[in-house]
Amino acid sequence: MHILFLTIGRLDDISVSGIYTDLLRKFYEEGHNVYAVGMHERKEGLPTTLRVDKGIHVLQVKTLNIRECGFIEKGLSTILIGYQYKMAIRRYFRREKFDLVLYSTPPITLLSTIKYLKRNNDCITYLMLKDIFPQNIVDMGLLNKKGIKGILYKYFRYIEKEFYKVSDYIGCMSNANIEYLLAHNPEVNRNKVEICPNAIEIVDQSIDEDTRTQVRIKYNIPLNKKIFIYGGNLGLAQDIDFLITCIESQSKNNEVFFVVVGNGTEYGKLDKFVKSKGQENFMLLNTLPKEDYDILVASSDIGMLFLNHKFTVPNFPSRLLGYLQAKIPVLACTDNSTDVGKICVDNGFGWWCESNSIEGFTECIGKAMESNLIEFGRRAYEYYCNNFDVHYVYQNIIEKVEAVNKGTKTKR
């Protein structure tokens, strides 16, 4: 089959593990012709380029900035990206006929591109729903349903519904995502909605004690304390003010040490906190190369998740996978809409509190300190192997395509 994948995720190196790169490599390894479209943001200063990377044709389209930029530029980039992708596909892939088009959210504004591809290829379209937009930015206060901004909301909401309509299948990250999607979009056929989790190649990222010691010494991290690590984006979605309050609440706890690694629009708040408070059991690191970050996670004891308590849409952070790979348990501080915390607790590899409760966070810290972390980590890795293997996602998508091609199901 000829497969096309569209994303605004980074496609700089197909060999680097990730929820999209691992899936693309899996399709290629199974004998399919794979094409992918990503972006070169304006700040990179790079033109639109086409290359072959690990056998996969990668087209990176020059766009405006969409990450860590002003709201106006981000909005313009989101609106224009569908047109820019369509024009680039017409130019660089005009001779290709695709059997399957995979795409993820964000953004929903790839709608015109998907319609163009479906019209010209008679292909199967599969949406991997990672972000429920525009409600997510309404939750963060960046968009309103009334007033002048309400007009923009209605436009995006219309695009969102059309996006679901043009998709033959919609893969959601968890049951909470499915229930939210169907409850707020009753016109969507339940039969075309299914679980399609964040998934990667199964790799054991745990390390031995000697390596763990060496890594902690390298970063000047205590050897005799329980290390709680958070790694990833530092933005509104993570509610950095709450994260700071959580860490500050444990300033007198001599048994724990917190490490935060990442970057984003709210990084400055953490940097200011470090410089003004000088808390001895907290370390802030800017974004690390993936290999360095992975081994730092593996040298820690507990991974942390933070999601803003204002969210009414159920998010499911992909950074969870890094913790599970490293065989460390998870402390999830989230809103009530997502089920990621429930999954951690119900499957015996973590703890959950609502992300506006310092009391809840303190209670989770206490439970973690009293738990058998090795056993929790073993269960974390077991759950990862059974639920987030990219092979299962690949196999499920292929079965859908084969069913349509054999005529046993009609495309929706």
N, C-alpha and C positions, 0 to 999 in steps of 0.2 A: 504493500500500500504506500501511497504518497501521503505524508502527514505534515500538516502545517501547524505550528504552535505560535501563539501571539501572547506577549507579555510586556509589562513595563519593568519587569525584574531585570537584574543584571545578567548578561550573557557573555561576559568578558572571557570566561574560561569554562568550557563545557565539562572539563575534567573535575572541577571543584564540586564537591557534594552539595546538593540542595534539592528542594522538593520538585523543582522543574528540571534541572540539569540531570538528575538521576533518572527521571522518567524519560527524558529525551534519549539518553544513552541506552536505556532499556529497549525502547522502540527500535533504535538502530541495531543493537545487538541481536534482536529477533528478526532482522532482515528487512526492515522497512526503510524507505527513503524518507529522511527526516529533514524538515526545513523549519527554521525558527526566526521570529522577528522580535527584536528588542529595540532599545533606544540608546542614542548618544545624546545626553543632555547638553544644552548650549554651553554650560560652564566647562565641559570637557574639551571644547575647542576642536572636536573631531567631526569630519564629514560623514555622510551616510556611507557605510562600507558593507561589502559582502565577502565572506571568507568561508572556508571549510575547516571546521574544528572537530577533530575526532570523528570524521566522516559525516558530520552534520552541517548543512548549509545554514550559516548564521548571517542574517541581515540586520544590521544595527542602523536605525534611522535617526538622522539628526532632528532633534526636537527642541522646544523650549525647556527650561528647567521645570521639574515636577517635584523634586525632593529638596528639603531645606532651602526653600525660597519663599518669596512673598506670596500672600494669598492671591493677589491679582494675577501674577505670572503662573502660579499653580493652576488657577482656574482656566486661564487661556490655554495653557498646555493641555489640560484635560479635555477641553472642547476641541482643540485642533488635532489631537493625536490620531483620531480615527481617519481623518482626511489624509494626514501625512503617511500613515501606514498603508492606506489604500493606494496612494500614488507610488509609493516605493515598491509595493508588491506588483503593481502593474508593470513597472519598469524592469525589475530584476527577476521576477518569477512568472513573466507573462506566458512562457511556453509550458509551464507546469500545470498539470491537472491534479487536484487534491481530492483524496477520498475521505479524509477526516480532517476537520479543523478543530483544534483544541485551543482554548483561551481561558484566561483567568481574570478575575476582578481583584483590584481595580485595573483599568477604568471601564465603566459601562459605555463610555463614548467611543468604543471600538465598534459600536453597532453598525455604522455604515460600512465598515470593512467586512464584517461578518455577512451582512446582506449581499454585498458585492461578491464575496467568495461563494456563498451558497447559490447565488443566481448563475454564476459562471462555471461552477464545478459540479453542481448537483451532489454536494458532499454532505456528510453527516457532521453536525455541529455539536460540540460538547463543551459546556461551560463548567469550569472548576471555580465554584463560588467561594472566594476567600474573603470578600469584603462586601457588606451590604450597604450600598451607597444609593441615595444620599442620606439615609437616616443616621449613618454613623457620624457624619459631620454636623448634623442637627444636634445629636447628643452632645457633641463637643462645643456647641454654641457658635460654630462657624457659619451656620446657615439657619434661617428661620422659615417657618411655614406660612408666616403672614408678612404683610408689608412688601416693600420692594424686593427683599431677599426671597420672599415667598414665591415670586414669579420665577426666580431661578430654581427654587426647590421644585415647583410644579413641572418645569421643563425637564429637570433631571429625573424626576419620578416617572414621567412619561417615557423617557429613554430607558429607564430601568425595566419597566413593564414590557417594552418592545424587545429588550435584550432577552428577557426570559422567554418571550414568544418565539423568537427566531432560533432559540436553542432547542435542539432535538432532545438533549439530555442535560440535566443540571446536577452536578456532583457537589454535595455539601460536606463540610468538614466533620459534622457531628449530628446527632439526633436533634439537639437544640436548634441548630441551623435549619434543619428541615422543617421543624414545627413552626419556627418563626416565618420562614419563607411562605409556607402554605397559609398560615393564619393571616398574613398581610397581603397576600396575593392569591385569593381564592380561585381566580381564573386559571391558575397554573395546574396542569394535569398532574396529580400525585404520582401517576405511573412513570413519569419521566424524571422524577426526582429521586436521588439515591445518595448513599454515603460514599464520598470520595475523599478520604482523609488526607491531610498532609502526610506524605510518605517519602521515604528515602531508602537507599540501599542499606541492607542490614550489615552494620560494621560495629564491632566491639571496640569502643573508644576508652575503655577503662585502662588504668595503669597500675603498676605494682608500687609497693611502698617506697622503694628506693627512688623511683622516678618522681613520685609524689613529693618526697622530701626535697629533691633537687629543684623541682619547679617552685615550691614555696620559698626556698632560699633565694632563687633567682629574682623573685618579685618582692622579697622581703615580707613575706606573709608568715605569720606565726605558725609554728609546728605543733603547738600544744593547745590550739583552740579549734572550735568547730567553725568551718568556713562556709558562710552563706554567700552565694554568688548570683548576681543578675547580669545577664548579657543581652544586648540587643538595642533596639531603638529607644531613644530617650525623648519622647514627645508628649503631646497632650493625651494621647491614648493611654499612656502609662501613668498619668497623674503623678508627676515627679514631686510635687509638693507633699503628697501622702508618703511616697517612698522616703523622702528626707525625714519626715516626721517619724516614720517607723524606725529608721536607723538611729535617729537622735534619741528615741525612747530607750534604746539599748546601750546608751553611752557608758553606763555604769556596769554593764554586764561583762565581766572579765573572762567569761567562758566562750564568747562568740567574737567573730570578726567578719565584717561585711566587705565584699568586693563588688563594685559596679563597673562594668566594661561596656562601652558603646559610645554613640554620638546621636545627635538629633537636635531639634529646635529648642529643647529644654536642658541641654547639656550645661549651659551657662549657670543655671540654678544650682546644680550639683557642684560645679567648680567654685562658685561663690561660697557655698556652704563649707566646702573643704577648707578654703582659705580663711574664712571668718571663724569657724568653730574649731578646726584642727582636732577633730574627734579621733582618738587614738585607735579605736577598733573599726575604722572605716578607710577604705582605699578606693580612689576613683582612677580608672584607666581609660584613655581614649581607645578608639577602635583598634583592635589587634588583627594581624594576619590570621586567617581562619585556622591554620595549623597551630599557631601559638594559643589562640583562644580555646580551641578544643582541648588542648592538654592542660590549660589552666582550669577549665571546667572539671576535667577528670581529677585534678588535684584537690578539688573542693569537696565539701561534705554534703551540701544541700543546694539545689538550684531554686531560684525564686522567679515567680511570674507576677507581673503587676498589670492590671487593667483598670482603667478609670471606672469608678463606681457609677458614673452617670450614664454609662452605656445601657441602652435598651436592646441593642442588637447583640447576638451571641457570637463573640469573637473566639478564635481558637489559635493561640500563638504558636507559630512553627518552632520557636526557640525551645519549646518543650522537648522536642526530639533530641536536641543536643544533650540535655540532662539524662534522658533515658538511655541514650547510647553510652554515656559515661558511667552508667549504673549508679547514679546518685538520686536520692528521693527529691520530691518537689514540694515547695511551700508556695501555694497559689493564693494571691491576694487579688480578687476580682470582683466584678459586679455580680448581680444576681441572675443576669440573663444567660451567661455562658454556662456550659456544663463541664468545663475543663477541670474546675476544682472538684466537682462531684466525682469525676472519673479518677482523679488522683486518690481521693479518699476511699471510694468504693472498691478500688483495686489494690488497696493496701500499699501504695508507694508515695503517699504524701498527705498534706494537711491543707485546709482551706479556711480562709476568713474573708469577710466582705471588705472591700478596699476603701472603707471609710471608718474602720474600727481599729484603733490602736490597741484596745483591750483584746480584740480577736487576734491581732498580730502577736502580741505578747504571749497569749495563750498557746498559739501555734509554735512559737519559739520554745516554750517550755516543753511541749509534747515532743518536739523534735529532739531536744536534748536528752530526753528520757527514753528514746526509741532505739531499737537495734537498727542502725543505719545500713549495715551490710545487708540485712534481710530486706529492708525497704528497697535498697538498690537492686537487689536480685529480682524483686517483683517488678520494679520499674523496667528493667531490661527485658523481662519476660513479656510484659505488656507491649512493649515496643516491637518485639519480634512477631507477636501474634496479631498486631493491629496496624502497624505503620510500615509494612514491607512494600516497597515500590512494585514488587512482582505482582502483588494482589491487585493493585490499582491498574497496572498495565493489563492484566488478564481480564479484569472486569470490563474495561473499555473495549478491548478486542472482542469480547463476547457480544457486546452491544452492537458493534459494527457488523460482525458476522451474522447476527440475528436479522438485522435489517437487510443485509445483502442476500440472505437466503429467503427473504420474504416472509419469515415467520412473525415479524412485527412490522408495522408500518411506521414510517417516520412521522414524528408529531410536529 
